[in-house]
Amino acid sequence: MDQPNLSPLHELHLTNSAKFIEFAGWNMPFSYSGTIKEHNYVRNDVGYFDVSHMGRLKIDNDSIDSLSSLICSDIKNLKHGKALYSIFTNENGCALDDVIFWKFPNYILLICNAINTEKIITHLTNTNIKFEDITKQTALVAVQGPNAIEKLGNILSIPESFSCLENDIYTYARTGYTGEDGLEIMVNIKNLENLLNLLSNIQPCGLGSRDTLRLEASLPLYGFELSEDITPVEAGLKWTITNDENYLGSKKITEQLKNSDHKVLKKFIIDSRNIARTGTKVTSKALSGIVTSGNYSPILKKSIGFVLLESMPDTDLLEFEIRGNLVEGKIIKKRFLK
């Protein structure tokens, strides 16, 4: 059996007494001082996450036409120095992966989910897109929280939201996956000492709190809210569909944009501590559905999550089958947190 990959920051995690989890072939920190504590560091102050397990592919700008034919968003007209959230789609319009692009004058950096890195590498190779896999040559962290920018402003020039910059040491963007402000920062492993110094007075946080934070922020997770059986339309991500040209799966996506005959992802809230976890069965009158993600919100003090229904419901009332009991919940239209 293959040994899991270790982050370039693994020794730092050991020093900080991390509890580890194996995820997508990587041994990564799940928590340090506890998931709820780390959740609150990020909501109230600042924390950092090691996300070096995520794939990092450096794409040649000459391949932008081919790249555009694989995603649902307009990357061609994206200005240099900007970041873009988008989705690689298959021939059925479903999600191969949801990713972030950082567009620079000489190249495009693609950051993909760790579980899908090999899939995306194969996909790009089959489309003759020129790229370099720099995942193992670099480290990637996300510094997030209301005080993140103040903390980093003495070291780095701060870009605008969803913008990216680079210098001799750091490549970074004002992006994240928590609903808070902050930067995602990449360094070559030869500059690891610089990154360690940058992180020295910031609380480390693990993947456990990253998941509860993204859920509170109403953000999808690949394999749960998005998959090779769920389209961007069904996942409630119509705003990502800005590519006006033909791309893989665009015919199916265009059809779904014109009608409501498809699955629908909705956010829900339960006014109790009953947690409807992934896989929980749900009904909305005669409609059936299933919880894709569910957990307890440390900030809202309620249970929250996403439910995938077989079509658009005509009521906001839901019933969840939790441990043999029917528990009431409701669909909400807004984000869980403002």
N, C-alpha and C positions, 0 to 999 in steps of 0.2 A: 504494500500500500504506500502510495506517495506521501511524503511528509508535507504538511501545509506550508505555504509561503509565509515568511515573516516580514513584517513591515520594517523599513529602515529605522523606525523609531522603537523597535521592540525592546531594546535595553532600557530606554526611558520608561516604557510601560512597566517593566519589571521593577524598576526603582520606585515607581509610584504605586506598587502593589495592585496592579490591574488583575481583574478576573477575566479570563479569556474565553472566547467562543470561536469555534471553527465555522467560517462562513465563506462559501464560494471558493474553497481551496486556500483560504488565508486564516491564520491564527490572529484574531483581532480582539482588542479590549471590549468587553461587554459593559463593565462598570469598574469604578474605583471606590468611591465612597457611598455608592448606592444610586439607583436610577432616579429616584425622586429628588434627591439632593442635587444631582447633576442637572436634572431638568430645570430646577429652580435657579441654579447658577446662571444658566443661559437666559432664562426669562427675566431675571432680575439684575444680572451683572454681566459676566462674560465667561465663556468656557471655550475649550478647543477640542476638536475631534480629529483623530487620525483617520483619514479616508484614503490611505495609500493603497488599499485593496482595489479601488476603482481603476478601470482601465484608462490609460492616457495615450492617445494616438495623435501623432503630429502629421497632419495632412497637407500635401502640396497644394498650393492655391491653384495650380493648373488643373486640378481635378475637380474644381468647384461645380462644373456642369454635371458631371457624373454623380457627385455627392448630392446635388439638388434633386436628381431623379430618384433618390431613395428616401427622402424625408418630406414631411407634410408642411414644413415652414419655409419661408423665403430667406434663404441664406445668401443668395446672389446679391441682393440689394442691402444686406446688412453692412453697416459701415465698419471700417477698421477700428479696433479699439472697443468693440461692443460684444456682448455675450448674448447667446440665443439658447433658449430651451426648446427642444424639438423632439420629434418621435420618428424613428425608423419604422416604416410600415412594410408589411408583406403584400403579396398579390391580392389578399382578401381585405386589405385595409387595416388589418390588426397590427398591434404593436410588437415589433421585434425588440425594441428597447427605447426608453426615454433617456435623453442625453442632454449635455450642455456643450455648446461650442463657444470657444473664445477666438475671435477673429483678429488676427494681426496682419500687418502689411505683407509679410513673407510666408505665412503659413496659417493654418487653422488648427487649434488644439481641440480635439474631441475627447470629452470625459464621459465614459460609459459605465454602466453598472457592472460590478465585479462578476456577477453571475452570467453576464452576457458578453464579456470581453472577447472570448474565443469566437462566439457567434458573429459578432460585429467585424472582427478581423477577417473571418472567412467571407462575410458579405462584401466587404470592401475589396478584398482580393479578387473575388469572382466578378466584380464590376470594373476591374483594372484601375482602381483608385490608388494613387501613390501615397504611401504613408510610412511612418516609422513608429514602431511600438516602443515608447519610452517609459512604460510602466515601471520596470525593474531598475531603471536608471535614476528615478526621481522619487521624492516623497511629496505627499499632498495632505494638507491639513485644512480644516475649516475653523476659523475663529469667529464665534457667533455670540451675539448678545447686545443689549442696549448700550453697553460701554465698550464694545469691541473697537469701534472706530477711534474713540478717544485713546484707547490703549495702544493702537497701532500707528496713530498719526505722527508720533515722534520718530518713527522708523521708516515708514512708507508714505509716498504720495498717495492720497486717497482718491480713487476714481468715483465717478457717479454710479448710481445703481445700475446694474447689469452692464457695466463697462469693465474693461480689462487693461492692464498695464504690464510692462516688464522692464527689468533693469539687469545689471550684470549678475545678480544673485537670485532675485525673486521674479516669478511669473504669477500674476494673481488677478482676481476679479472680485467685484463687489456682488457676490452671489452667495447662496446658501440654501439650506434645506430645513430650516427651523422656524421660519416666519419672523426671525429677528434680523437686524442689520449685521454686517460683518464682511469678512473677506475669506475667500478660498485661495490658498497660497501653495504654489509648487516650487520646489527647489531641486536642483541636481544633487545627488547624494554627496558629491564632493563639497557642497556648501551646507552640509547637514548641521555643522556647528553653528552657523548663522541662524538657522531655524530653531535650534535648541535654545539659543539665547533669546530669541524673540518670544518663545513660549514660556520662558522661565518663571514668570510671575502671573501665569494664567492657569485656571483650574482645568485639569484634564477631565474629559467626559467620554463615556463609552457609547457603543452602538445601541444599548438599551434605551438611554435617554434620547438619542437621536431619533429613534422610532416614535416615542411618545410626543416629542416636540413636532415632528413632521405631521403627525396625525392631528394634533391641536391646530396646526397651521393649515389644515385641509389640503395637504399635499399627498399625491399618490405615491405608491411604492410598487415598483415593477414586480410582477409575479402575484400581485394581489389586486390592485385597481387597474393595472394594465397587464396584458399578456398577449400571446399569439392567438387568443380567442376573443380579445376585447379591442375595439377600435377607439381612436381618440374621441370620436363623436359619442360613443357609448359611455366613455369614461368622463364625460363632461368637460372635455378639453378642446372644444371647438375653436377657442381663441388661438390655438397653436396652428390652425389650418390656414396658412397665409401664402402657400405656394400655389400660384395661379397656373403653373405649367403642369404637364403630365408627369406624374411620379408613380412609383410602384404602389398599387392599391388605390389610386386617386378616383377611379371610376366608382368603386364601392363606397368610398367616403363621400363623394358628391351625391350619390343616391341617398345616403343616410341623412345628409344635410337637408334634403328636400322633403323627407317624410319622417314620421315618428315610429315606424315599424321596426324597432330594434330594442336591444337591452338598454337599460338606463341605470347609471350609478348615482346614488343619492347619499347625502350626509344625514346622519341621524343622531339623536340625543335621547338618553334615558335618564329620567329624573330620579335616579337611585344609584346604589352601588352595584346593581346587577350588571355585570359586564357581558355584552354580546361579542364573543370572540370570533375570530376567523372560522368560517364554516357553519356558524349558527344559522338555522333555518328561520326565514322571515315570511310573513304574509302581509299583504295590503289588500283587504277585501279578497277578491278571487285571485289576485296576482301572487305568484311565488317569487322568492328571492333568497339570497344568501349573503351573509356578512363577509366582506372581503378583508376588512381590518376593523378591530374594535379593541378599546382599552379604556382605562379610567383616566380622566383628565385631572392632573394635580392642580391646575389653575381653576378650572370650572367646578371641580368637586362633583362631577357627573360622569356617566359613561357616554362615550362618543364613538363614532365610527362611520364606515361606508357600507352601504348595502347595494348589491347589484340585483335589480328587479328585471323580470322578463319583458316588461314594457312600461310605458309612462303611467304612473298611478294617478287616480283621480281624487285621492285623499292624502293627507299628511300623516294619518294614523298608521302605525305599524304594530305588529305583534311578533315577538321573538320567543322562540322555544329554547328556554335556558334551564338546564338541569330538570327537565320534565315539567316545567311550569311555563305558562304563557305570561310574558312580561310586556307591558305597553311601552311604546316609544313613539317618537314623531320625527318626521322629515323636517330639516331646516334648510332654508334657502341661502342664508348668508354663511360666511366662514365661521368656524367655531370661535376663533379669536379675531378681534378687529385688528 
